[in-house]
Amino acid sequence: MSKSNNVYKDAYNRCLRLLDETRSLPSEPELGALLGVSRTTVRSILTRMEETGLIAWNKRAKTVLRDPRPDDFFPEEETDTLAEIIERSFMRRLLAGGAEAGMQINELELAREIGVGTTSVREFLIRFSRFGLIEKRRNSHWVLKGFTRAFALELTEIREMFELRSAAAFAALPQDSAVWADLDRLEDEHRLLASEIATRFNEFSELDERFHRLIHRASRNRFIVDFYDVIAMIFHYHYQWNKAQERERNEVAVGEHLAYIEALKSRDLGKVDAACRKHLKSARQTLLTSIPENRPSQKP
């Protein structure tokens, strides 16, 4: 269950919530489709529920015996959403394969590797394909089309527009908003990472993603938040392919984040704008540097 542990925990918690709505669970195939996971994962969920006295499982009959208690749920910090799990597994597969243009991606293999249903994987790939980096082929196959400098420049332009707007919205939030406490926690994590950068520099990418997602959520614009999922994926995985000077790059970025956080806390829109632009300029250069000059110039 190690590969799909997060999938299992997330699906288990969602299945627990179903118990509040029904006294009998549907069939295994129906439950798998409902939760977006494989039949193997469904059986693991049912087995645990039977062991903990939540249900009586007799072949096709799955009778609810009691309502779930808070301690039945896996802690929220141990679960990721299904979309996040598929996204992370997909990008890891690209990294492992060298992410070269023409690389084959098979829906069935990816779903089996993660432990989720093929429908969920297909929905993710369709969503990701909107940006021209992968293309659908026959028999559940997809092809990676490659990543060009022209595409990177277009992407950074959109990112800058979105983040500048989101940062300004963040600075205007009321002082009692929960995001300020989130920002304080992220600041503490940045300072700790800065003090241990020599040994922990490779942990920056995950912290970077959480920081920028927090800023973008302040826009309260579903299209900005949705589009940023793809922007974040490309930025946070693509420039990892080039490991040259990774520690130095990340050390500079941590410093820029701390200056950015200070500007947000000041609520001075001029300072926020300057700190945001400076950091995005560095991120843009990092992304462009990661793309070999001799990479084919076809546009995705």
N, C-alpha and C positions, 0 to 999 in steps of 0.2 A: 504493500500500500504506500511505500515511501514516495514514489513518483507522483501519486495522485492524492497525497495526504491533505493538501489544502482543498482540493476539489471535493474530497470526501467530507471534510469538516463543514465546508460551506453548504454543500448539498444536504448534509445531515441537519444543520440548523434550519434550513428552509423547509425540510420535511417535517421537523418538529412543529413548525408554525401551521402546517396543514392539519395537524391533529386538533387544532382549535376549531377547525371548520367542518370536520367530518368525524363520523364514528367508525368508518371503514375505509381503508386505503385502497386505491385502484390496483390494477394488475401491474406486474413488474415492468412490462413494456410501456404502459401508460405513465407510470411513475417516472421511468427513465426519461421519457419525452418531456414530461412536466418539469423535471429538475434539470434537464439537459446533460445527463450523465449516462454512463454505460450501465448495462444490466448487472455487471459485476459489482459496480459501486452501489447500485440499488440494493443488492443482496447483502452487502456489508452493512448498509444503513438499517435494513430490516432486522438483521441478526442482532445488532446492538440494541435496537429498540425492544426486541423480544427479551434480551438478557436483562434489560433495566426495567422490565415490567410495564413498558408503555403500550405494547400491543401483544395480542395473541396471534401467532402466525401459524396457520394450519393450511399448508399448500396454497391455494388461491385466496383463502379467507385471511384477512388481516384486520382484526377487530381491535379498535382502540379501547384500552382498559382504563387509562387515566390521562388527565391533562398534563402536559409537560411543565416542569418546574424550572426556575432560573438555573439551577445547577445541572440540568440536563443538557444545556447548550454549551458548545465549545466557546471559549473566550473569543470575543470579536477580533482581538489582535492576532489570533491564530488562523483567522480565515481571510481569504481574499475573495473578491467577486469572481464569478466564472469568467467574465471578460478579461480581468487582470491575469488570471491563471493562463488562459489561452494566449494572451498577448505575450506574456513572459516566455512561455514555452516556444512560441513561434519565433521570437527574436533569438532565443538561444539556439534554435535549430539553424537559423540563418548564419549565426556567428560560427557555429561548429562546422558548417559547410563552406565557409569562406565567403559567403554572400556574393558570389560572382554572377554576372548576368547569364541567364540560361539555366540557372539552378532549378531543379524540379522540386515541387512541393506536393505531396500527396495528402488529401484530406483524411483518408482512412488511416494512414500511418500516423499522422499527427494526432488524430483523435484517440487512437489506441495507446500512443505514447503518453498522453496526458491523462487518459482515463475518463474522457467525456464523450458525449454523443457527437456523431458526425455533423448533425444539424447545427450545433453550436459553433463548431469549427468553421463550417461553410459560411455561416452568417458573419463571423469575424473576418474571414478572407474576402468576402464580398465587400464589406465595409472598408477594409484596407485597400482594396483594388481601386476604389474611387480616385486615389491619388496617383495612379499610373505606374506603380512600382511592381505590381504583379499582374499577371494576365491569366484568365481562365482558359484551360484546354479541355480536351475530352477526358472522360473516365475519371472524374474527380481529381484531375491533375491541374496544377498551377505552375507558372513559370515566372521566375524573378527576372524583371526586365533591365535591372541595373539602375544606378543612381548617378546622375550627371551634375556638373557644376551649375549648369543652367537651372536645373530643378532645385538645387540647393539654394541658389540665389532667390528664386521665387518663394521658396519656403521661408527663408529668413525674413523676407519683406512682410509676409503675412504674420509671422510670429511677432515682429516688432510692432505692427499696428495693433494686434490684439493685446500684447502685454502692456504697452504704454497706456492703453485705455483701462485695462484691468488694474494697473498699479495706481492710477489716479482714483479709481473707484475705491480701492482698498484704503488709501489715505483718508478718504472722506467718510469712512465707516464710523459710527458712534463709538465712544470709548468703552461702552459696556458690551460691545460685540464680542462673541467668543473667539473671533479670529485673532484678537490681540494676544490672548493667552496662548493660542497655537503658535503665533509668531515668536513669543517669548521662549517657548520650548525649542523651537527651531534654532533660535539664536544661541541657546545654551549648547545644543548639539553641534552647531558650527564652531563655537569656541573650543569645545572639547576636541573636535576633529582637528582644528588648527594646531592645538597643542601636541597632537599625536600624529601629525601628518606624515612623518617619515615611515611609519608602519601601517597607517590606515588610509593612505591616499586613494586606494582603489574603492573605498566605501563612499566616495563623494557622489558618484552618479545617482545613487538611490536618494541621498539627501537633497541633491539638486532637483530631482523630479518632484519630491514632496513640497519643496519650497515654491517652485513655480506653479504647481497645481493649486496651492493655497492662494496665490495671488490671482490666478485666473478665475477661481470660483467667486472672487469678489465682484466680478463683472455682472454676475447674475444673468448672464446671457447664455442660454443653452447651446447656441451654435458655436460660441467661442470656446466653451468648456468641451464640447464634443470634438471640435476640430483640434483642440490642443492635445487630445489623447494621441492623435497620429503624429503631430509635431513632436511631442515628447518622445514617442517611440523612436522616431528617426534620429533625433538629436542624441538621445541618451544611449542608443546602441550603435549608431553608425560611427561616431567618432571614437568609440571604443576599439574599433578595428585597427586603428593606428595607435600603437602603444608608445610611440616616441614621445619622450618628455612628459609622460602622463603625470608624474608626481608634480613637476613644476607647473603644468597647466592647472591641475586641481588646486594647488596651493594658492595660485593667483585667483582662481574662481572663488575659493572660500573667502578670501579677503574682499572680493567684490560683493559677495553676498552680504557680508557683515556691514559694508558701507550702504548697501541697498536697504537692509533692514533698518539701519539707523535713520536713513532718509524717510522711510515709511513711518517710523515712529515720530518723526518731527512734524509730519503732516504738511510739510512745506512742498507744494507741488513742483516748484522749480528744482529742489534737491532730488525729489523722487524721479522726475524726468531725467535729470543728468545721470543719476546712479543707474537707472534702468538702461538708458542708452549705452552707457559705458560697458555694462556687463553684456548686453546683447551684441555689441560690436565684437567683444572678445569671443563670445560663443559662435558667432558667425565665422570668424577667422579660424577657429578650431575646427568647425565643420568643413570649411573649404580646404583646409590643410590636409584633412583626412582623405580627400578624394584625389587619387593619382592624376597627374596632368595627362597621362597617356590613356586614361580610361576612354572607351568609345564615346563619341559625342552624341549618339542618337538620343533624342528626347523621349523620356518614358511615355 
